[in-house]
């Protein structure tokens, strides 16, 4: 994957970019991150991602010593050097040196521009399968670099022939490791409000959906999966992806539902009309 990285003032190509071995993000996993993207060189909801990034940093007592405008200038420089208009933008703030005294006073800021991952067209045309797993993330409102559980469950995905994991906890449906989850019952769109990361794409989807159907942000009970007529997930990299099966449950007819199709179309239109940050 082609990458260009900014690390505390230096711009380096991916193979040259590195952090010291005493970095707290490496040694202790003490870091936050966020992931934004650009369409044809235009930053998409970048300031919203930065606002969430700052909230995550504040929760870990890390101070981002750059203004939003500073970060936007850096992001645009990196996209230009990457030479790819449709780019992913990954920014991290680590705890800095594990030997610093006092700790956390000089966090390390990293911004990476990279080629976007590609996903099979069949995923959007026919939908995907999720497999449920009992799990509740620590600090669910904070986007940390701790994705240990998601990687630990890769064998489960292969065993169940599933495309993604759906976290549930104490009879409530929460989220996927990198995506928010939505279900449709009749003409009501429902998504979890508490104990999940508030996705930027999630917010866009909710606003777009309000002109199509009723929207409820609330707890989702596991037995509601049996009554769902449609389901989908959303994220920055994948946008809106229909879900047609969860464990052994077929969702609705087992095909992409009309509300999901309309939201996918509306989201594409929204991207085309969006003015860059």
NORNOR-V441525 format. One line per field, one symbol per residue. ss: DSSP state (H for helix, E for strand, C for the rest). phi: phi as a letter, one per 30 degrees, with the letter a starting at -180 (. if undefined). burial: + if it has 24 or more other C-alpha atoms within 12 Angstrom, else -. A space follows every 50 residues. Layout:
ss=???
phi=???
burial=???
//
This chain:
ss=CCEEEEECCEEEECCCCCCCCCEHHHHCCCEEEEEEEEECCEEECHHHHH HHHHHHHHHCCCCCCCCHHHHHHHHHHHHHHHCCCCEEEEEEEECCECCC CCCCCCCEEEEEEEECCCCCHHHHHHCEEEEEEECCCCCCCCCECCCHHH HHCHHHHHHCCCCEEEEEECCEECECCCCEEEEEECCEEEECCCCCCCCH HHHHHHHHHCCCCEEEECCEEHHHHHCCCEEEEEECCCEEEEEEEECCEE CCCCCCCHHHHHHHHHHHHHHHHCCCC
phi=.dbbbcbhjccbdedcdabddcdddddbicacabbcabchicdchddddd ddeddddddciccdcbdededdddedddddddibddbcbccbbcdiddcd bddidbdccbbbcbdddcbdeddddbjbccbdadabddhddcccddcedd ddceddeddchccaccdbahicdcacebbdcbbccicccbbdccibdddd dedddddddddcadbbcadcdeddddcdcaaabbaddcicbdccabhcdd dhdibdddddedddddddddddcdddd
burial=--++++++--++-+----+---++++---++++++++++-++++++++++ ++++++++-+-+++------++-+++++++++-+++++++++++++++-- ---+-+++++++++++------++--+++++++-+++--+++++++---+ --+---+----+++++++---++++++++++++++--++++++-++++++ ++++++-++-----+-+-++-+-++--++++++++++++++++++++-++ ++--+++-+++-++-++---+-----+
//
